[in-house]
Amino acid sequence: MDVGKKMAHTAEAVRGSAKKALGRVTGNRRTQAEGRGAKAKGNAKQSGSKIRDAFRH
């Protein structure tokens, strides 16, 4: 996997975690849900890239 893409996917997951935590602290369920979604999206992209790399070698 390209290092730039790996960093971008990891950053997306981290931003999602931060947004989820912010929503939890402020009591804003919408922000918390958006954070969960962003984290899941970042993790899914990371998994997809890892699977692609496994089949390339």
C-alpha positions, 0 to 999 in steps of 0.5 A: 500500500502506498504510504500516503494512502496508509497515512490518509486512511489512518488519519481518517480513522483517528479523526473519527475517533476524536469526533466520537469522543467530542460527541460523547463529552458534549452529549451530542449524539449526532457528532458521536454518530458521525465520528463512529461512521468516519472511524468505520470508513477509515478502518474499512479503507485500511482493511481493503488496502491490506487485502489488495496488498495480500493478493498482489504478492 
